[in-house]
Amino acid sequence: MSIGTYSDLQTAITDFMARTDVSGKATDFITLAEARLNRLLGVVGTTAALTGVIGSDEIDISALSAQEPQNLYVTYGTSELCLTPRALGTYSTTTIRGLPSIWAIEAQKIKLDRPLEEANSFRFVYLGRFALSVAAPTNEFLTNHPDLYLAASIVWGCTYTKDPAISLWKSALDEFVAEVSAENSRKKRSVLTTDPALGTIGRTRYSINVDGNP
């Protein structure tokens, strides 16, 4: 069974619990699980699919739990182009419709350097709270640790149904959290022991292939 999206996770919760009294409750279990994951593990890399509006230079992201925007990509024909991030007010804009090349964040909106000529599809990558939804159907944590996401959700499912199997799922959850926390600590120590300046030696300009990837 593949658990890679919000929808997959809901299906897996229902399948693993194999009960008729949890129909339609999986989304609640996920929300409660994410509340704990937010307290324990901090921000997570998330990808959201967005659609622009013809004639508008704004994209609403108020439905997302974005804290640190990373990258924005636009689909153009069969290609996906990486837009250049800039601070608001530091780049030129135009009222001529077309394909944008620069973006910035203003409050709960993405601001583009020009209005769209068509309803382009965008892929927005950001760091934010655990908050899967239809708009943001996956994140790095679900991709890398579906077992923990599932266990955290089913613990709340068992709480709802008063299922004695909660002790098994709680034990698995605690084990998974300890493993992931230890892994995150190792990664942080590895980053701290590397001089950031070393990565810029020999590089004098921005590269889309290197700097533009999430």
C-alpha positions as CSV (number, residue, x, y, z in Angstrom):
1,M,0.0,0.0,0.0
2,S,1.4,3.4,-1.0
3,I,0.8,6.3,1.4
4,G,2.0,9.4,-0.4
5,T,-0.9,11.8,-0.2
6,Y,-3.6,13.1,2.1
7,S,-6.2,10.9,0.3
8,D,-3.9,7.8,0.6
9,L,-3.5,8.4,4.3
10,Q,-7.3,8.7,4.9
11,T,-7.8,5.4,3.0
12,A,-5.0,3.7,5.0
13,I,-6.5,4.8,8.3
14,T,-9.9,3.3,7.4
15,D,-8.3,0.1,6.1
16,F,-6.0,-0.5,9.1
17,M,-8.7,0.2,11.6
18,A,-11.2,-2.0,9.7
19,R,-14.2,-0.5,11.5
20,T,-17.6,0.7,10.3
21,D,-17.9,3.5,12.9
22,V,-15.0,5.7,11.7
23,S,-16.4,6.5,8.3
24,G,-15.6,10.2,7.5
25,K,-13.6,10.6,10.6
26,A,-10.1,10.1,9.2
27,T,-9.6,13.8,8.5
28,D,-10.2,14.6,12.1
29,F,-7.7,11.9,13.2
30,I,-5.1,13.4,10.9
31,T,-5.7,16.9,12.2
32,L,-5.3,15.8,15.8
33,A,-2.2,13.8,14.9
34,E,-0.7,16.9,13.2
35,A,-1.2,19.0,16.3
36,R,1.1,16.7,18.2
37,L,3.6,16.5,15.3
38,N,3.8,20.3,15.2
39,R,4.7,20.3,18.9
40,L,7.3,17.6,18.6
41,L,9.0,18.1,15.3
42,G,8.6,21.7,14.1
43,V,8.2,22.8,10.5
44,V,8.0,20.4,7.5
45,G,8.7,20.9,3.8
46,T,5.4,20.9,1.9
47,T,4.4,21.2,-1.8
48,A,1.1,22.8,-2.8
49,A,-0.5,22.9,-6.3
50,L,-1.9,26.3,-7.1
51,T,-3.8,27.8,-10.0
52,G,-3.5,31.4,-11.2
53,V,-6.3,33.7,-12.2
54,I,-6.3,35.2,-15.7
55,G,-5.6,38.9,-15.5
56,S,-4.4,38.7,-11.9
57,D,-0.9,39.1,-10.5
58,E,-1.8,37.6,-7.2
59,I,-2.2,34.0,-5.9
60,D,-4.0,33.5,-2.6
61,I,-2.1,31.2,-0.1
62,S,-4.2,31.9,3.0
63,A,-5.4,28.3,3.1
64,L,-1.8,27.1,3.5
65,S,0.2,27.0,6.7
66,A,3.3,28.5,5.0
67,Q,6.0,29.9,7.3
68,E,9.1,30.0,5.1
69,P,8.5,30.2,1.4
70,Q,11.1,28.3,-0.6
71,N,10.4,28.0,-4.3
72,L,7.7,28.7,-6.9
73,Y,7.4,26.9,-10.2
74,V,5.1,27.6,-13.1
75,T,3.9,25.2,-15.7
76,Y,4.4,26.5,-19.3
77,G,3.4,24.0,-22.0
78,T,5.2,20.8,-21.1
79,S,7.9,22.6,-19.1
80,E,8.1,23.7,-15.5
81,L,10.0,27.0,-14.9
82,C,11.5,28.1,-11.7
83,L,10.6,31.8,-10.9
84,T,13.1,34.1,-9.2
85,P,12.2,35.1,-5.6
86,R,12.7,38.7,-4.6
87,A,11.8,41.0,-1.7
88,L,8.6,42.9,-2.3
89,G,9.3,46.3,-3.9
90,T,12.8,45.4,-5.2
91,Y,11.8,44.5,-8.7
92,S,10.0,46.0,-11.7
93,T,6.4,45.1,-12.5
94,T,4.2,45.5,-15.6
95,T,0.5,45.6,-16.4
96,I,1.1,43.6,-19.6
97,R,-0.2,40.1,-19.3
98,G,2.2,37.2,-19.8
99,L,4.3,34.5,-18.1
100,P,5.7,35.8,-14.8
101,S,9.4,35.5,-13.9
102,I,9.7,37.0,-10.4
103,W,7.6,36.5,-7.3
104,A,7.4,37.8,-3.7
105,I,5.2,37.3,-0.6
106,E,2.8,39.9,0.6
107,A,0.8,38.9,3.6
108,Q,-1.1,35.8,2.6
109,K,-0.6,36.2,-1.1
110,I,2.1,35.5,-3.8
111,K,2.7,38.6,-5.8
112,L,3.9,38.2,-9.4
113,D,5.7,40.7,-11.6
114,R,2.9,40.7,-14.1
115,P,-0.7,39.6,-14.5
116,L,-1.3,36.2,-16.0
117,E,-2.4,35.7,-19.6
118,E,-3.8,32.3,-18.8
119,A,-4.7,30.3,-15.7
120,N,-1.3,28.8,-15.2
121,S,-0.6,25.9,-12.8
122,F,2.0,26.6,-10.1
123,R,3.9,24.4,-7.7
124,F,4.7,26.2,-4.4
125,V,7.3,24.7,-2.1
126,Y,7.5,26.0,1.5
127,L,8.3,25.2,5.1
128,G,5.3,25.2,7.4
129,R,3.2,23.4,9.9
130,F,2.0,19.9,9.5
131,A,-1.3,20.6,7.8
132,L,-2.3,18.2,5.0
133,S,-5.3,19.3,2.9
134,V,-6.8,19.0,-0.5
135,A,-4.7,22.1,-1.4
136,A,-1.5,20.7,0.1
137,P,-1.9,17.0,-0.3
138,T,1.6,15.9,0.6
139,N,4.7,16.9,2.5
140,E,8.2,15.7,3.0
141,F,7.4,14.0,6.3
142,L,4.5,11.9,4.8
143,T,6.9,10.9,1.9
144,N,9.7,9.9,4.3
145,H,7.8,8.7,7.3
146,P,4.3,7.4,6.4
147,D,4.4,4.9,9.2
148,L,4.7,7.6,11.8
149,Y,1.9,9.7,10.2
150,L,-0.4,6.6,10.1
151,A,0.4,5.6,13.7
152,A,-0.2,9.1,15.0
153,S,-3.6,9.3,13.3
154,I,-4.7,5.8,14.3
155,V,-3.9,6.6,18.0
156,W,-6.6,9.2,17.8
157,G,-8.9,6.8,15.9
158,C,-8.5,4.3,18.7
159,T,-9.2,7.0,21.3
160,Y,-12.4,7.9,19.4
161,T,-13.6,4.2,19.2
162,K,-12.2,3.2,22.7
163,D,-10.3,0.4,20.9
164,P,-7.9,-1.5,23.2
165,A,-5.5,-1.7,20.2
166,I,-4.5,1.9,21.1
167,S,-1.7,0.5,23.4
168,L,-0.1,-1.2,20.4
169,W,-0.3,1.9,18.2
170,K,0.8,4.2,21.0
171,S,3.9,2.0,21.5
172,A,4.6,2.1,17.8
173,L,4.1,5.9,17.7
174,D,6.5,6.5,20.6
175,E,9.1,4.3,18.9
176,F,8.8,6.0,15.5
177,V,9.0,9.5,17.1
178,A,12.2,8.6,19.0
179,E,13.7,7.3,15.8
180,V,12.8,10.4,13.7
181,S,13.9,12.7,16.5
182,A,17.3,11.0,16.7
183,E,17.7,11.2,12.9
184,N,16.9,14.9,12.9
185,S,19.4,15.5,15.6
186,R,22.1,13.7,13.6
187,K,21.3,15.8,10.6
188,K,21.5,19.1,12.6
189,R,24.9,18.1,14.1
190,S,26.1,17.3,10.6
191,V,25.1,20.7,9.3
192,L,26.7,22.5,12.2
193,T,30.0,20.9,11.6
194,T,30.2,22.1,8.0
195,D,31.4,25.6,7.2
196,P,28.6,27.2,5.1
197,A,31.2,29.3,3.3
198,L,32.7,26.2,1.7
199,G,29.6,25.8,-0.4
200,T,30.1,29.2,-2.2
201,I,33.8,28.7,-3.1
202,G,34.2,29.0,-6.9
203,R,30.6,30.1,-7.4
204,T,30.0,33.7,-8.5
205,R,26.4,33.7,-9.8
206,Y,23.0,32.3,-9.2
207,S,22.2,29.0,-10.8
208,I,18.6,27.8,-11.4
209,N,19.7,24.2,-11.6
210,V,21.5,24.4,-8.2
211,D,19.8,27.2,-6.3
212,G,16.3,26.8,-7.7
213,N,15.6,23.2,-6.7
214,P,13.5,22.6,-3.6
